[in-house]
Amino acid sequence: MLSKDSKRKINFIKNYWFDVLRIDIYTYEEFKLNNFNTLIDELLENIALLENTPKITKTSNGLLFFLKEMTSYIEKNHYFNTIYTNETFQIKSEIKKISSSNNKQDIKSDLKYLKGIIKNFKETQTFTIDKMLRELSFLVYDNKSFEINIYRIKSLVNDLISELLRAGYSSEFLQEKVYLANKYDFDKQNMIYLSLKEQFQRKIETLKPKNRFRNTLVIFRVNNLKTMMPYEINDVLFYNPIRSDLLEWKFNQKVLFIEEGLLERKEMEILDKFRNSLSTLSDSDWSEIKYTDAHCRIWLKKINTNLATKIARKKVEEVVNTLRYTYNLDHISISNECCIRYGLQSRSPLFRARDASKYTGGSYRGFELEKDIRKDKLDDESTINTILNSDNIMKDWLMKGMRSLHVGEDQDLYINKFIHYWIALEYLVGIRDTGNNVKSSVLKNGSEILTRNYFRTEIINIYNQLKATFHQKTNKITVGETPIPEEIKNLPGLSDFMFSCNLYTIADNLFKFEKYCTSEYLIFRLREFSSVFEKIDTRGRFISKLEISYKSLLARLYRIRNKILHSALVDEIELKLYTEWLHSIVIALCNDLIYRLGEPDLKDYEKWKKEAKTKKYSLINYN
């Protein structure tokens, strides 16, 4: 029988799992979506950049800052310290030796020795994901209490998700496929509910090696490349997706049903006609077939199916770029969408909706936008009036930042998104008009803005989670019908809890909400926030820790920016993750600037920080 503590651990893991995968700068915590291996990869990249310089000191290229971050990770980590005790101790000792050296001392030989140790450590690791899954199961089912294991579990879940992302699993897969609350029972022909334990065990099974390595076929559309006769270059096969007869005749392969997801609607209609009867095809149909964009496919043997798209895209891009340059083929490129087939399973886009339509194109919010604008124009403090009626320098920063943000959001490639988001970031912290040093301004101004906003944002997020909890518990259709316990409604400012609240009252009474929570992770968040809010003497330490966490993230984004600009070598998985972090930061900075436009007498950060350390409610007050 499952113990009460094991049930609580499984409950915590499920809710924390989804929170780790949520990219929101105000959910960021130290080392979120990073583990020892991702830090090692980054350190090796940094060393590679420094190796060719005549002299290396510990302050070169932000090395000391990163080594301190790495040391902090090792000291707080559970998994790597447990499984690789001797190796982590040796790496930590070498890092400490370099960190304690003189600022002007040449550490080139020490860094080379450290590089050898960590490369050897990487090679000695085997079946990392499987070992993490076993360790997580052990922590769940051992006889230690929930309270004793909670921080170990929290550390390990973050390490596991980071390793899964590193291994090529998409965040969408880890959110949608790993945890399923229901499954279809073919014998009973009905959906059955899975208990938390069954969900947890299903997750472990889903991530085992036997479900990861398969022979895989990956298919792309090659935009603007036309062909009738199939041909092959470096294991990449190009063909016309409608002329399946030629593909079968020359290469004994078939056009697959899943490829229809790469076709346009008109092409799909012609394909149906081609399959049914050639005699029904008109001259214009044959012309459409002739000028249909080619498809290309590549077979990958015994590959991690989650890495298949990345590996296939790189191989196909090499061939397509070579073709484009050699034969002067303007505008050809491979599609963002692709089809994947492994074993009996397949993944493909539903369809290629390229037909422009006044009914499906564009963006609008119903037909009520005019009414919303008319209402907001009458409110002097509305967002639209705050922005448009302002005339100071911060409005210029905001306008330039928003323009770059929107250009970035409209890009298809993550590298282009990242570049435009970074430009927006520089505008939003005022760098481009003040002429200050880019790195120091981003780290200082960015971390101060995010830290100042964090506490108020967190208590608002907790309030929203509590509302959702009450709503779910009662199964009411509308929020207005949700009954709230009397002891909550009787608190000052909470009589209409589902529609408004007093944040001071919620912060003062977080312990009263615990018994109504079904999520162990939400209870954990209530206690963590309450601890900082109530223990005023510890606030300074927590604020400083938060500043350092945000500075570490911003420093990592700055290093990625430099890699893009100077070497253009950025891992695709890493780039996607940090582009999303950067996007979240830019949104937060836009919101901060809008607030500042409406509050011209805002306190400076140091004054706010001083009051937040000593005055109870100042922590959740922005001004």
ABEGO torsion letter per residue (X at the ends): XBBAAAAAAAAAAAAAAAAAABBBAAABBBGBGBBAAAAAAAAAAAAAAAAABABBBAABGGAAAAAAAAAAAAAABAAAAAABAAAAAAAAAAAAAAAABBAABBAAAAAAAAAAAAAAAAAABBGAAAAAAAAAAAAAABABBAAAAAAAAAAAAAAAAAAAAAAGBBAAAAAAAABBABBBBAAAGBBBBBBAAAAAAAAAAAABAAAABBBBBBBBBBBGBBBABBBBBGGBBBBBAABAAAAAAAAGBBBBAAAAAABBAAAAAAAAAAAABAAABBAAAAAAAAABBBBBBBBBBGBBAAAAAAAAAAAAAAAAAAAAAAAGBBGBBBBABBBBBBEABBBBBABBBABBBAAABEBBBEAAAAAAAAAAAABAABAAAAAAABABAAAAAAAAAAAAAAAAAABABAAAAAAAAAAAAAAAAGAAAAGBBAAAAAAAAAAAAAAAAAAAAAAAAAAAAAAAAAAAAAGBABAAABBBBAAAAABBGAABAAABBBAAAAAAAAAAAAAABABAAAAAAAAAAAAAAABAAAAAAAAAAAAAAAAAAAAAAAAAAAAAAAAGBBBAAAAAAAAAAAAAAAAAAAAAAAAAAABAABBBAAAAAAAAAABAAAAABAX
